[in-house]
Amino acid sequence: MRVLWIGFGQAGGKLANTMMEVDRRLYSAIAINTEQADLVGLDHVREKVLIGRYILKGRGVGADIELAANVAEKALSQIMDRIEILVRRHDPEAFWIAAGLAGGTGAGGAFVLANELKRIYKNIPVYGLGVVPAVTGMPSEKEALILSNTVKSFELWNHYFNNILLVDNQQYEQQIVSRESVEKSFQRINHNLALMLTTLLSAGEIRPSPQEVFSSSEITATMGNIGDISTIGYCGEEINLKSRPWSKKMDPGTHELESIIERSVEKSALTFPCDVSGARTAALIVKGRPQHLFTQAIAKGKSRLEEMTTVGKVRYGDYPDRSSKYLSAITLVSGITDFSRLDQMKRRVQELGEQQDVPQTTYGNGVAEPTAV
């Protein structure tokens, strides 16, 4: 699937930059920010737009979602002119706007741009990639603001995107290597996410063609309707290539592949931890050496996913890679209904005694109107 990545704000810009680093053939990208300094280090994104130059002097909006939305609204013609050039040049099959849900520029500007893109390009879906922040070790006042902003912006986004993929940085905190800086850990998280997403989005584009092609239309069908929220799960095991009995690596077999598929939707494996039962749609990509992609194991694993997600039919594609050292499964689950993580955030804000004007949140396919900005 050809995707135009739109990095809005600091977190979104870094994600778009990483996506371009991973696959320039499949992707095009543009970065938008109110902070001049945040655009400087994006070496893999050529198109960069500084908005609010005369109001903010290139110094950002802080964490003010409403100010960011107003600035984005005023800069729409400037942004859309640059996007139109990229659309004509690359003919994308989808727009994907990446931003941090807790910040200002991306959280407030992304839904404004999504609304305009859907108005102009009626036949191209507009997806969101929302990053949920980690707040471990933050002072209580900042934590309350960050969590409150996350809930606010999620409610706003929920009415403008064809689908929102959630990525919870808190989910990856325990995987941080000792002595690893915060910047390095975010780079690692972004890179792993980019590899996972690229495998999913490029499965139907590889040559030679896979046995079961997972096309762009199937991605679109899985992503679904306005208000749908998705999460991606990954499980991979390094395989024993030389069949040494003392090796700690996995000897690939049917039971091992079934287990990998099933474990790809465990809470700890998902970009946004949730109970996947009750989901609306799901899709599975199995990647590995062709001789390890066992038909019977995949069929059983797929059947097990259908039981766990209660989805009638899980879409499927394979990704044969003759040089892969891993056997892995990537599962996209859309239309999830478990938002206990966001409810936990709201409770935490109340506990901190820093309640703000957080709108009443309606998840999934809710019909509540977003707060005007």
DOZA-841928 format. One record per residue (C-alpha): residue number from 1; z, x, y; residue in three letters. Coordinates in Angstrom, 3 decimals. Layout:
// DOZA-841928
pos;zz;xx;yy;code
NUM;Z;X;Y;ALA
...
This chain:
// DOZA-841928
pos;zz;xx;yy;code
1;0.000;0.000;0.000;MET
2;-1.033;1.392;3.383;ARG
3;1.977;1.119;5.700;VAL
4;2.335;1.683;9.417;LEU
5;5.914;2.891;9.803;TRP
6;7.535;2.114;13.141;ILE
7;10.668;4.151;13.728;GLY
8;12.718;2.342;16.361;PHE
9;15.696;4.286;17.700;GLY
10;17.251;7.467;16.353;GLN
11;17.815;6.442;12.709;ALA
12;14.459;4.689;12.485;GLY
13;12.595;7.619;13.994;GLY
14;14.074;10.019;11.466;LYS
15;13.147;7.699;8.603;LEU
16;9.560;7.338;9.830;ALA
17;9.377;11.118;10.193;ASN
18;10.537;11.590;6.588;THR
19;8.089;8.988;5.255;MET
20;5.228;10.884;6.922;MET
21;6.516;14.167;5.514;GLU
22;6.418;12.709;1.998;VAL
23;2.956;11.059;2.155;ASP
24;0.520;11.408;5.060;ARG
25;-2.312;9.934;2.996;ARG
26;-0.686;6.547;2.513;LEU
27;1.224;6.199;5.774;TYR
28;0.756;6.243;9.518;SER
29;3.687;6.194;11.938;ALA
30;4.912;5.727;15.474;ILE
31;8.374;6.445;16.907;ALA
32;9.877;4.414;19.756;ILE
33;13.063;5.291;21.611;ASN
34;14.925;5.004;24.895;THR
35;16.403;8.488;24.391;GLU
36;13.989;11.323;25.143;GLN
37;15.916;13.879;23.091;ALA
38;15.668;11.784;19.905;ASP
39;11.861;11.938;19.977;LEU
40;11.639;15.717;20.282;VAL
41;12.469;16.712;16.709;GLY
42;10.121;14.283;14.957;LEU
43;7.568;16.896;13.870;ASP
44;5.638;14.678;11.437;HIS
45;5.139;11.715;13.794;VAL
46;2.405;12.259;16.359;ARG
47;2.665;8.948;18.198;GLU
48;5.864;8.746;20.258;LYS
49;6.758;6.191;22.911;VAL
50;9.628;6.518;25.392;LEU
51;10.529;3.081;26.740;ILE
52;12.819;2.112;29.630;GLY
53;11.969;5.350;31.405;ARG
54;12.617;4.059;34.921;TYR
55;15.683;1.996;34.051;ILE
56;17.448;4.401;31.705;LEU
57;15.971;7.778;32.753;LYS
58;15.435;8.667;29.077;GLY
59;19.153;8.575;28.291;ARG
60;19.318;5.636;25.885;GLY
61;21.137;2.300;25.870;VAL
62;24.318;3.423;24.162;GLY
63;25.234;0.709;21.686;ALA
64;24.141;-2.207;23.862;ASP
65;21.944;-4.477;21.709;ILE
66;21.177;-6.949;24.498;GLU
67;20.090;-4.206;26.914;LEU
68;17.874;-2.715;24.195;ALA
69;16.247;-6.112;23.556;ALA
70;15.547;-6.572;27.273;ASN
71;14.061;-3.079;27.590;VAL
72;11.886;-3.655;24.507;ALA
73;10.675;-6.976;25.892;GLU
74;9.567;-5.309;29.133;LYS
75;7.861;-2.470;27.246;ALA
76;5.948;-4.628;24.744;LEU
77;2.537;-4.112;26.308;SER
78;3.093;-0.345;26.375;GLN
79;4.144;-0.319;22.711;ILE
80;1.438;-2.706;21.502;MET
81;-1.330;-0.679;23.156;ASP
82;-0.309;2.356;21.086;ARG
83;0.088;0.318;17.890;ILE
84;-3.352;-1.264;18.336;GLU
85;-4.938;2.203;18.283;ILE
86;-3.158;3.023;15.007;LEU
87;-4.135;-0.320;13.463;VAL
88;-7.815;0.258;14.251;ARG
89;-7.628;3.801;12.908;ARG
90;-5.643;3.222;9.691;HIS
91;-6.060;-0.501;8.834;ASP
92;-2.475;-0.956;7.511;PRO
93;-1.606;-3.584;4.916;GLU
94;1.946;-3.901;6.274;ALA
95;4.089;-2.996;9.257;PHE
96;7.527;-1.632;8.395;TRP
97;10.024;-1.263;11.245;ILE
98;12.912;1.073;10.425;ALA
99;16.080;1.132;12.528;ALA
100;19.826;1.489;12.355;GLY
101;21.562;-1.885;12.457;LEU
102;24.585;-0.520;14.294;ALA
103;22.941;1.256;17.195;GLY
104;21.415;-0.046;20.383;GLY
105;17.732;0.830;20.762;THR
106;16.594;0.071;17.207;GLY
107;18.953;-2.781;16.484;ALA
108;18.046;-4.611;19.689;GLY
109;14.401;-3.656;19.979;GLY
110;13.179;-4.032;16.392;ALA
111;13.308;-7.821;16.168;PHE
112;11.610;-8.173;19.589;VAL
113;8.723;-6.016;18.373;LEU
114;8.609;-7.815;14.997;ALA
115;8.166;-11.131;16.769;ASN
116;5.260;-9.767;18.831;GLU
117;3.563;-8.122;15.839;LEU
118;3.656;-11.384;13.904;LYS
119;2.183;-13.209;16.884;ARG
120;-0.719;-10.773;17.274;ILE
121;-1.387;-9.723;13.657;TYR
122;-0.950;-12.967;11.762;LYS
123;-2.319;-11.643;8.452;ASN
124;-0.225;-8.474;8.235;ILE
125;3.376;-8.837;6.994;PRO
126;6.135;-7.321;9.125;VAL
127;9.029;-5.869;7.131;TYR
128;12.291;-4.399;8.354;GLY
129;14.290;-1.487;6.993;LEU
130;17.826;-1.832;8.266;GLY
131;20.321;1.002;7.877;VAL
132;23.940;-0.119;7.463;VAL
133;26.249;2.619;8.781;PRO
134;29.024;4.554;7.102;ALA
135;32.227;4.361;9.143;VAL
136;34.616;6.592;7.201;THR
137;36.819;8.601;9.538;GLY
138;35.728;6.820;12.720;MET
139;38.290;5.905;15.407;PRO
140;39.192;2.215;15.127;SER
141;37.546;1.194;18.422;GLU
142;34.229;2.808;17.498;LYS
143;34.412;1.431;13.966;GLU
144;34.901;-2.096;15.307;ALA
145;31.928;-1.742;17.654;LEU
146;29.673;-0.303;14.946;ILE
147;30.542;-3.007;12.418;LEU
148;30.291;-5.801;14.984;SER
149;26.860;-4.548;16.080;ASN
150;25.702;-4.421;12.460;THR
151;26.578;-8.069;11.848;VAL
152;25.046;-9.134;15.180;LYS
153;21.774;-7.322;14.684;SER
154;21.447;-8.469;11.078;PHE
155;21.686;-12.075;12.250;GLU
156;19.030;-11.458;14.893;LEU
157;16.693;-9.651;12.507;TRP
158;17.067;-12.337;9.867;ASN
159;14.739;-14.729;11.705;HIS
160;11.872;-12.419;12.637;TYR
161;10.927;-10.296;9.622;PHE
162;9.016;-11.276;6.503;ASN
163;11.638;-9.319;4.585;ASN
164;14.485;-6.932;5.380;ILE
165;15.238;-4.024;3.060;LEU
166;18.874;-2.985;3.518;LEU
167;20.093;0.574;3.037;VAL
168;23.856;1.117;3.116;ASP
169;24.792;4.693;4.009;ASN
170;28.339;4.009;2.832;GLN
171;26.867;3.698;-0.661;GLN
172;25.886;7.372;-0.643;TYR
173;29.031;8.872;0.874;GLU
174;30.672;9.820;-2.400;GLN
175;27.524;11.707;-3.385;GLN
176;27.815;14.043;-0.406;ILE
177;28.088;17.637;-1.561;VAL
178;31.074;19.622;-0.316;SER
179;30.280;21.813;2.684;ARG
180;27.228;19.694;3.443;GLU
181;26.911;18.822;7.123;SER
182;26.475;15.242;8.298;VAL
183;22.930;16.069;9.446;GLU
184;22.046;17.585;6.064;LYS
185;23.482;14.616;4.182;SER
186;21.402;12.166;6.245;PHE
187;18.292;14.284;5.633;GLN
188;18.983;14.174;1.894;ARG
189;19.558;10.404;1.912;ILE
190;16.374;9.807;3.924;ASN
191;14.325;12.085;1.672;HIS
192;15.526;10.398;-1.528;ASN
193;14.849;6.968;-0.028;LEU
194;11.358;8.074;1.053;ALA
195;10.537;9.352;-2.441;LEU
196;11.761;6.108;-4.019;MET
197;9.844;3.890;-1.603;LEU
198;6.696;5.991;-1.908;THR
199;6.747;5.717;-5.701;THR
200;7.012;1.945;-5.362;LEU
201;4.330;1.617;-2.674;LEU
202;1.863;4.077;-4.205;SER
203;2.119;3.002;-7.864;ALA
204;-1.179;1.103;-7.681;GLY
205;-2.961;3.919;-5.809;GLU
206;-2.531;6.835;-8.221;ILE
207;-5.359;8.434;-10.225;ARG
208;-5.909;8.215;-13.098;PRO
209;-4.934;4.556;-12.972;SER
210;-1.764;3.442;-14.760;PRO
211;-1.844;1.172;-17.782;GLN
212;-0.213;-1.623;-15.792;GLU
213;-1.340;-1.543;-12.167;VAL
214;1.166;-2.652;-9.527;PHE
215;-1.023;-3.654;-6.589;SER
216;-0.318;-4.190;-2.896;SER
217;-0.593;-7.951;-3.369;SER
218;2.233;-7.841;-5.905;GLU
219;4.443;-5.933;-3.461;ILE
220;3.725;-8.598;-0.825;THR
221;4.468;-11.390;-3.307;ALA
222;7.743;-9.737;-4.338;THR
223;8.878;-9.186;-0.748;MET
224;8.452;-12.905;-0.154;GLY
225;9.372;-15.147;2.758;ASN
226;10.989;-14.943;6.187;ILE
227;14.727;-14.619;5.706;GLY
228;14.479;-12.835;2.345;ASP
229;16.680;-9.753;2.017;ILE
230;15.949;-7.016;-0.492;SER
231;17.526;-3.982;-2.096;THR
232;16.037;-1.220;-4.238;ILE
233;17.672;0.278;-7.298;GLY
234;16.965;3.647;-8.880;TYR
235;18.017;5.297;-12.113;CYS
236;16.528;8.513;-13.451;GLY
237;17.381;11.039;-16.155;GLU
238;16.106;14.571;-16.541;GLU
239;14.335;14.892;-19.867;ILE
240;14.604;17.605;-22.495;ASN
241;11.086;19.056;-22.563;LEU
242;11.673;21.720;-25.236;LYS
243;13.730;19.608;-27.656;SER
244;16.568;22.089;-27.769;ARG
245;19.523;20.411;-29.546;PRO
246;22.073;22.138;-27.327;TRP
247;20.434;20.955;-24.092;SER
248;22.381;18.488;-21.978;LYS
249;19.155;16.846;-20.862;LYS
250;18.002;13.536;-22.295;MET
251;15.748;13.245;-25.323;ASP
252;13.512;10.364;-24.206;PRO
253;13.411;7.419;-26.598;GLY
254;13.150;3.651;-26.521;THR
255;16.898;3.017;-26.194;HIS
256;17.220;5.601;-23.414;GLU
257;14.416;3.989;-21.421;LEU
258;15.924;0.516;-21.890;GLU
259;19.231;1.849;-20.576;SER
260;17.572;3.476;-17.542;ILE
261;15.849;0.205;-16.624;ILE
262;19.062;-1.789;-16.970;GLU
263;21.142;0.715;-14.984;ARG
264;18.649;0.623;-12.089;SER
265;20.226;-2.638;-10.886;VAL
266;23.872;-1.657;-11.187;GLU
267;25.683;-1.929;-7.837;LYS
268;26.091;1.830;-7.602;SER
269;22.323;2.311;-8.051;ALA
270;21.223;-0.063;-5.268;LEU
271;20.409;0.828;-1.661;THR
272;22.526;-2.181;-0.688;PHE
273;25.304;-2.857;-3.236;PRO
274;25.337;-6.475;-4.367;CYS
275;25.318;-8.784;-7.349;ASP
276;21.615;-9.204;-8.124;VAL
277;22.037;-12.479;-10.012;SER
278;20.446;-15.384;-8.174;GLY
279;17.682;-13.237;-6.645;ALA
280;14.345;-14.892;-5.903;ARG
281;11.935;-12.168;-7.080;THR
282;12.004;-8.693;-8.605;ALA
283;9.586;-5.893;-9.466;ALA
284;9.937;-2.851;-11.731;LEU
285;8.173;0.510;-11.671;ILE
286;8.760;2.918;-14.565;VAL
287;7.785;6.537;-13.895;LYS
288;7.515;9.435;-16.309;GLY
289;5.245;11.312;-18.676;ARG
290;2.760;8.934;-20.341;PRO
291;4.090;9.639;-23.847;GLN
292;7.573;8.540;-22.734;HIS
293;6.558;5.156;-21.290;LEU
294;7.282;3.163;-24.432;PHE
295;5.804;-0.339;-24.374;THR
296;8.551;-1.917;-26.471;GLN
297;11.342;-0.353;-24.409;ALA
298;9.742;-1.475;-21.151;ILE
299;9.320;-5.020;-22.470;ALA
300;12.970;-5.174;-23.524;LYS
301;14.183;-3.597;-20.281;GLY
302;12.084;-6.028;-18.244;LYS
303;13.485;-8.940;-20.238;SER
304;16.997;-7.680;-19.583;ARG
305;16.267;-7.480;-15.831;LEU
306;15.092;-11.091;-15.914;GLU
307;18.421;-12.090;-17.468;GLU
308;20.488;-10.083;-14.966;MET
309;18.613;-11.220;-11.847;THR
310;17.851;-14.758;-13.146;THR
311;14.270;-14.177;-11.946;VAL
312;11.728;-16.054;-14.047;GLY
313;9.263;-13.169;-14.295;LYS
314;9.809;-9.602;-13.129;VAL
315;6.577;-8.002;-11.894;ARG
316;5.865;-4.652;-13.466;TYR
317;3.814;-1.495;-13.073;GLY
318;3.926;1.987;-14.565;ASP
319;3.576;5.351;-12.854;TYR
320;2.398;7.996;-15.355;PRO
321;3.097;11.544;-14.176;ASP
322;2.229;14.291;-16.647;ARG
323;4.274;16.912;-14.779;SER
324;7.435;14.845;-14.239;SER
325;10.751;16.279;-15.385;LYS
326;12.377;12.851;-15.138;TYR
327;12.118;9.444;-16.729;LEU
328;13.045;6.871;-14.106;SER
329;13.038;3.206;-13.145;ALA
330;12.774;1.765;-9.639;ILE
331;13.563;-1.923;-9.217;THR
332;12.905;-3.940;-6.076;LEU
333;15.080;-7.069;-5.920;VAL
334;14.290;-9.591;-3.184;SER
335;15.889;-12.821;-2.037;GLY
336;19.387;-11.581;-2.860;ILE
337;22.288;-13.942;-2.192;THR
338;25.360;-11.687;-2.355;ASP
339;26.352;-10.492;1.127;PHE
340;29.980;-9.669;0.412;SER
341;29.483;-6.222;2.004;ARG
342;28.607;-7.826;5.359;LEU
343;31.443;-10.339;5.003;ASP
344;33.740;-7.378;4.414;GLN
345;32.549;-5.890;7.702;MET
346;33.403;-9.061;9.609;LYS
347;36.887;-9.120;8.109;ARG
348;37.355;-5.475;9.002;ARG
349;36.460;-6.179;12.655;VAL
350;39.121;-8.893;12.719;GLN
351;41.653;-6.557;11.132;GLU
352;41.017;-3.972;13.816;LEU
353;41.749;-6.545;16.475;GLY
354;38.450;-5.826;18.220;GLU
355;36.714;-9.155;17.798;GLN
356;33.550;-9.516;19.834;GLN
357;30.997;-12.273;20.271;ASP
358;29.679;-12.003;16.734;VAL
359;27.328;-14.965;16.066;PRO
360;27.939;-17.162;13.052;GLN
361;25.916;-15.391;10.401;THR
362;23.537;-17.254;8.127;THR
363;22.159;-15.132;5.333;TYR
364;19.042;-15.364;3.229;GLY
365;16.777;-18.250;4.265;ASN
366;19.181;-19.650;6.845;GLY
367;17.983;-21.864;9.656;VAL
368;20.504;-21.061;12.390;ALA
369;18.888;-19.910;15.626;GLU
370;19.677;-16.356;16.785;PRO
371;21.695;-15.723;19.886;THR
372;19.507;-15.528;22.983;ALA
373;19.223;-12.132;24.615;VAL
